[in-house]
Each structure stands twice: as C-alpha cells, then as structure tokens.
C-alpha cells in the first residue's frame, strides 16, 4: 500500500478541510498554489540556500557511541537541536514565510506550545521585516519564559491565551479566530503537520529535508541509505513527518513514534492521543482526538509543552491505523530519566519533547547490529526549569 495524500487532503480516512466559510478563500488560495510554489526552481534555490547559510543545514547525523552501548544497538542522532533557533521548527517556518511573501501576505500569525515554533516564526518574520503575532497558552507562557522573551526581543507580539487549559490547543483556537478577522493580508504559519488541507502535506514536505539528509548521511557513514529503525516524538507530528517522509513506503524501515503519556494513559492526565483518542474533527481536519462521548475536548496533560495537544496530524493517525508505525506512550518520569541519560552519556541536553523519543529506546528490543536513527528535535535550554524542578 502506497502512503500518500489524495487530492482532497486525506491520508486514508483522516484529513480533509473542515473550516469556517470566512476562511474558505484563504485555504483554497493556499491549496491551489502551494505545490506550484514549492516546485518552482527559484523558490527551491532560495529555500535551500537559506537552509544552508541561515539555518545551518545539513544538521549532523551523530553516532552516539556510549548511548549505543547502553541500549545494545548502533544509535545515530539526527541533530535538529543544532539548527538556528534550536529545533526543527525553523525548517517549516522559513519555508512558509517564503511562501507567504510569494503570495503577497504582510502579516504573520503563529501558535506555539513549547515556544520553539513561536521563536522560529518570530525569527523569520524579523528577517523579512513582517508583522508577527504569536498566540501561546498562559500555562505555556509561564513554563517557557525563555522562549517568550526571545519572541519579544525578535519583535513579535506574544498574546497569552487564558481560555481552556491555557495550552497549545487554546493557542491554536485563538490564532484561527485572528485569521478569521484578517483573511486578506495575513498568512497563518501552522507549526505542525495538523489542520485543514493543505497544511499537513505542506508542513511534511518542508520538514522532509530531515529524512532527505538522513538518507545521504547514512550512505556516507554505513554504506546504506536506510536504517532499521527511525524514532521520533509526536505531538502534532511535524518532526516525525519530516523524519519518516522519504521512508514511508520503505518497508525495510520500522517507524517508531513516541507520544506523551503524561502520568499514564489510564490516569486521565495524559496527551497520548493515538492510544486514547477517537475519530473526530479538530482545527480543520478529521483525525484522532481526545474527546468525550459527546465530542467535547478532553484537556491533555504532559510535562512537555510541545506534546500536550489533544489531537494528532492525519498522516500519523493513518500510519498507526494501517500498522505502519509502532506508537509507544512515554510517561513524564520516563522522559525525564531519558533526558538525563543522554546528558550524562553524550553531553547533549535534549528538549523535553525529544526526551520522549529517547525513552522509547528502552522499550524496544534491538539486535547489536541494528542501525537506529533518532531525531533529537530540539535542545533542552527551554526546559531547564522543569529539569531543575524534578531533579533539584
């Protein structure tokens, strides 16, 4: 079975576009133009050049020898934490703002949870001298103060959202409301592979630079272009989409996703959407959603601000349903332990999101010769208060 998106924005039965009438023209404009823009040679030349000169790509594929010894396999880390702004988010933000400029938009919106997408969007908005408004749940503003200050320094307006659980879901709601009020001059840079058509495909394509590089780098290091395992954390799903993109139809590669179990999938304090969600519509697409029987959103919980989203991108819902991915639920405690393990073994402090992927290493049974590529999606500077609070 070939895994791809159809003309209506569906992966299998997940995806589509369920949007308010006022935004129909915006989505139709983007849907009709994004592929032509992405495939334009001038766009690709500028995008690739800026990824190299400004973002710092390609990011290293690092053989983690001590971590490899600890889990008895050959572990390579794809170092997205070494990108400018400290995470994979800059790949997508840069591509989308270049697209916004091509479409004549002057005002940029973003939502953010952990703050990394907000920082990335504020960064490229500053670079191209565009107005930038970032919506962020008040809970996340409090626990991600470093990134909030970075966004403000970059010239973005950070709007704390006080509704709901005051986290990523609520920030996304407010960003959509803003876009409804400014449909003509505004471009919404969605930070993950979620939302209505064409965003899941657009974000996945922009992030696919990750798997494109993995193929080349593995060939140089191991004489083969595919690993035995690919591992990535998943909240909305952008770094996982980028990590898996060029391997989706390569059955030689096992795809492993780590989602946030919070305090446990049976506790009610969790963000493990693939484990606990049911089919529903959230932020413009049909996917798996954490909801009550009558369709009310269940507020998610995770120590990771970037993973506490009550939905999942439609690509990932589809991959799980057809058995292409193995999805592991990682608790807060397991993620914290894995973060400290990487720090002590390899001298790399990972983001709390990435720590969930690292914890998956201890839930899998490897052969010593297995080649495993794990994406470290971001650096842990932003999460130091959480680390200190739990290990002081």
C-alpha positions in Angstrom: 0.0 0.0 0.0 1.5 3.3 -1.1 1.2 6.0 1.6 0.3 9.4 0.1 -2.2 12.2 0.4 -5.1 12.4 -2.0 -6.4 15.4 -3.9 -8.9 16.1 -1.1 -6.2 16.2 1.6 -6.9 12.8 3.1 -4.5 10.1 4.2 -6.9 7.2 4.2 -9.9 8.4 6.1 -8.0 11.1 8.0 -7.5 14.7 6.9 -9.7 16.9 4.8 -10.8 20.5 5.3 -13.5 21.4 7.9 -13.2 25.2 8.0 -15.4 28.3 8.6 -16.8 29.9 5.4 -14.8 33.1 6.1 -11.5 31.2 5.7 -12.6 29.2 2.7 -10.9 31.5 0.2 -7.7 31.6 2.1 -7.4 27.8 2.2 -8.4 27.4 -1.4 -5.8 30.0 -2.4 -3.1 28.2 -0.5 -4.3 24.7 -1.7 -4.2 25.8 -5.3 -0.8 27.4 -5.1 1.4 25.6 -2.6 2.6 22.8 -4.8 3.4 25.2 -7.7 5.4 27.4 -5.3 7.2 24.5 -3.7 8.2 23.1 -7.0 9.3 26.4 -8.5 13.0 26.4 -9.1 13.6 29.9 -7.9 11.7 29.1 -4.6 13.7 26.0 -4.1 17.0 27.7 -4.8 16.3 30.4 -2.2 14.9 28.0 0.3 17.8 25.6 0.0 20.4 28.4 0.1 18.8 29.8 3.3 18.6 26.4 4.9 22.3 26.2 4.4 23.5 29.7 5.1 21.0 30.8 7.7 19.6 27.7 9.4 22.9 25.8 9.4 21.9 22.7 7.4 22.7 19.9 6.9 22.4 19.0 10.6 24.8 16.3 11.8 24.0 12.7 12.0 25.9 11.8 15.1 26.9 8.3 16.1 26.2 8.2 19.9 28.7 5.5 21.0 28.0 5.5 24.7 24.2 5.5 24.2 24.7 2.7 21.7 26.5 0.7 24.3 23.7 1.3 26.8 20.9 0.0 24.5 23.0 -2.5 22.6 22.4 -1.2 19.1 24.0 1.4 16.7 22.3 4.7 17.6 22.6 7.7 15.4 21.1 11.0 16.5 19.8 13.4 13.9 20.8 16.7 15.5 17.9 19.1 14.7 18.7 20.8 18.1 21.7 22.3 16.3 19.6 24.3 13.9 19.4 28.1 14.3 16.7 28.7 17.0 17.4 25.3 18.5 14.8 23.0 16.9 13.4 21.5 13.6 10.7 24.2 13.6 12.8 26.7 11.7 12.7 24.5 8.5 8.9 24.9 8.3 8.8 28.5 9.4 11.3 29.5 6.8 9.6 27.7 4.0 6.2 29.1 4.9 7.2 32.7 5.2 8.9 32.5 1.8 5.6 31.2 0.5 3.7 34.0 2.3 5.9 36.5 0.6 5.3 34.9 -2.8 1.6 35.2 -2.1 1.8 38.9 -1.2 0.9 38.5 2.5 2.2 41.1 5.0 1.1 39.9 8.4 2.1 36.6 10.1 0.3 34.5 12.7 1.5 31.5 14.6 0.6 29.4 17.6 3.1 27.8 19.9 3.3 25.4 22.8 6.9 24.8 23.8 7.7 28.1 22.2 10.1 26.7 19.6 7.7 27.3 16.7 6.9 30.7 18.0 10.6 31.6 18.2 11.2 30.2 14.7 8.3 32.2 13.3 9.4 35.4 15.1 12.9 34.9 13.8 11.9 34.6 10.1 9.4 37.5 10.5 12.2 39.7 11.8 14.4 38.5 8.9 11.8 39.6 6.3 10.5 42.6 8.3 7.0 41.3 8.7 4.5 41.9 11.5 4.2 38.8 13.7 1.6 37.8 16.3 2.2 34.6 18.3 -0.6 33.0 20.4 0.5 31.0 23.4 -1.4 29.4 26.2 -0.9 31.2 29.5 0.2 28.0 31.1 2.9 27.6 28.5 3.9 31.3 28.8 4.6 30.6 32.4 6.7 27.5 31.9 8.5 28.7 28.7 9.6 32.2 29.8 12.9 32.0 28.0 11.2 31.5 24.6 8.6 34.1 25.4 11.4 36.7 26.0 13.2 35.6 22.7 10.0 36.2 20.7 9.5 39.6 22.2 13.1 40.5 21.6 12.6 39.5 17.9 9.8 41.9 17.7 6.8 39.6 17.8 3.7 40.3 19.8 3.1 37.4 22.2 -0.6 37.0 23.1 -1.2 34.9 26.3 -4.4 32.8 25.9 -6.4 32.3 29.0 -9.2 30.1 27.8 -9.5 26.3 28.2 -6.4 24.6 29.7 -4.4 27.6 28.5 -2.0 25.4 26.4 -1.4 24.6 22.7 -5.0 23.7 21.7 -6.3 27.0 23.1 -3.5 29.0 21.4 -4.4 27.4 18.1 -8.1 28.3 18.6 -7.2 31.9 19.1 -4.9 32.0 16.1 -7.7 30.8 13.9 -10.0 33.4 15.3 -7.5 36.1 14.5 -7.2 34.8 10.9 -10.9 34.9 10.5 -10.8 38.6 11.3 -7.9 39.3 8.9 -8.4 37.0 6.0 -6.8 39.2 3.2 -3.4 40.2 4.4 -2.5 37.5 6.9 -0.7 34.2 6.5 -1.0 31.6 9.3 2.2 29.6 9.7 1.0 26.4 11.4 3.8 24.8 13.3 2.9 21.1 13.0 1.5 18.6 10.4 -2.1 19.3 11.6 -5.0 21.4 10.4 -7.0 21.6 7.3 -5.8 20.8 3.8 -3.1 21.7 2.7 -1.2 22.2 5.9 -0.4 18.6 6.9 1.2 18.0 3.4 2.8 21.4 3.3 4.5 21.0 6.7 5.6 17.4 5.9 7.1 18.5 2.6 9.0 21.4 4.2 10.3 19.1 7.1 11.2 16.3 4.7 14.7 17.8 4.4 15.3 15.8 7.6 14.8 12.4 6.0 16.4 13.6 2.8 19.6 14.3 4.7 19.4 11.1 6.7 19.5 9.0 3.5 22.6 10.8 2.3 24.4 10.8 5.6 23.7 7.1 6.4 25.1 6.2 3.0 28.3 8.0 3.8 28.6 6.5 7.3 27.2 3.0 6.9 27.2 2.4 3.1 23.4 2.1 3.1 20.7 4.7 2.8 18.2 3.3 5.3 18.3 2.4 9.0 16.5 -0.5 10.6 14.6 1.9 12.9 13.5 5.5 12.8 12.4 7.1 16.0 10.7 10.4 16.6 8.5 12.0 19.2 5.0 13.0 18.1 2.6 15.6 19.3 1.1 17.2 16.3 3.7 15.4 14.3 6.0 17.7 12.2 9.4 16.3 13.2 8.1 12.8 12.9 6.6 13.6 9.5 10.0 15.0 8.3 12.0 12.1 9.8 9.8 9.5 8.1 8.9 11.2 4.9 11.4 9.6 2.5 10.9 6.2 4.2 7.1 6.0 4.4 6.9 3.4 1.6 10.2 1.6 2.5 9.1 -1.5 4.4 12.7 -2.2 5.4 12.5 0.6 8.0 10.5 0.3 11.2 8.9 3.6 12.1 8.6 4.3 15.9 6.6 7.2 17.4 6.8 8.2 21.0 3.8 10.2 22.3 3.3 11.8 25.7 1.6 9.5 28.2 1.9 12.2 30.9 1.2 10.5 34.3 0.0 7.4 32.4 -2.6 6.5 29.8 -5.0 5.3 32.4 -4.8 8.3 34.7 -6.7 10.9 32.8 -3.6 13.1 32.9 -2.2 12.2 29.5 -1.6 13.5 26.0 -1.4 10.1 24.3 -3.8 10.8 21.5 -3.1 7.7 19.4 -3.6 5.5 22.4 -6.6 7.3 23.9 -8.2 9.3 21.1 -11.2 8.6 19.0 -12.1 9.8 15.5 -13.2 13.4 15.4 -12.6 16.8 13.9 -10.1 19.3 15.4 -8.7 22.5 14.0 -9.9 21.7 10.5 -9.1 18.1 9.9 -10.5 14.7 10.7 -8.1 12.7 12.9 -7.8 11.1 16.3 -8.9 13.4 19.1 -9.0 13.2 22.8 -12.7 13.8 23.5 -15.7 12.7 25.5 -18.5 10.6 24.0 -20.4 13.7 23.0 -17.4 15.3 21.3 -16.1 17.7 24.0 -12.3 18.0 24.0 -10.6 16.4 26.9 -7.8 18.6 28.1 -4.4 16.9 27.6 -1.6 16.8 30.0 2.2 16.4 29.6 5.3 17.8 31.2 6.3 18.7 27.6 4.7 21.9 26.4 5.1 20.8 22.8 3.3 17.5 23.1 0.2 18.3 25.2 -2.1 18.6 22.2 -5.4 16.7 22.2 -5.1 15.7 18.5 -2.6 14.2 16.1 -1.8 15.0 12.5 -3.8 13.0 10.0 -0.7 11.3 8.5 0.1 9.8 11.9 -3.4 8.7 12.6 -3.4 6.9 9.2 0.1 5.4 9.7 -1.0 4.0 13.1 -4.3 2.6 11.8 -2.6 0.7 9.0 0.1 -0.6 11.2 3.0 1.3 9.5 4.1 2.8 12.8 4.6 1.4 16.3 3.4 4.0 18.8 4.8 4.0 22.3 3.3 6.0 25.2 6.1 7.6 27.3 5.4 9.0 30.8 6.8 12.2 32.2 9.1 10.2 34.5 10.4 8.0 31.6 11.1 11.1 29.5 13.0 12.9 32.4 15.1 9.8 33.0 16.0 9.6 29.3 16.9 13.2 29.1 19.3 12.8 32.0 20.7 9.6 30.4 21.6 11.4 27.2 23.0 14.4 29.0 25.4 12.2 31.1 26.3 9.8 28.3 26.7 12.1 25.4 26.9 15.6 26.8 23.7 16.6 24.9 20.7 18.2 26.8 17.6 17.4 24.8 14.3 19.2 24.7 11.6 17.5 26.8 9.8 16.6 23.6 12.9 14.8 22.2 13.4 13.0 25.6 10.2 11.1 24.9 11.8 9.7 21.7 14.9 8.8 23.7 12.9 6.9 26.3 11.5 4.7 23.5 15.0 3.2 23.1 14.4 1.3 26.4 11.1 -0.1 25.3 12.4 -1.8 22.2 14.4 -5.0 21.7 17.3 -4.4 19.3 19.9 -6.6 17.7 23.5 -5.4 18.2 23.9 -4.8 14.5 20.6 -2.8 14.2 21.0 0.8 12.9 18.7 3.2 14.7 18.2 6.9 13.7 16.5 9.0 16.4 15.7 12.6 15.8 16.6 15.0 18.6 14.0 17.6 17.6 15.2 20.4 19.9 17.6 21.4 22.6 16.8 21.5 26.3 17.6 25.1 27.2 13.9 26.0 27.3 13.1 23.1 29.7 15.8 23.8 32.3 13.2 24.9 34.9 11.3 21.6 34.5 14.5 19.6 34.8 15.6 21.6 37.9 12.1 21.2 39.5 12.2 17.5 39.2 15.8 16.8 40.0 16.8 19.5 42.4 
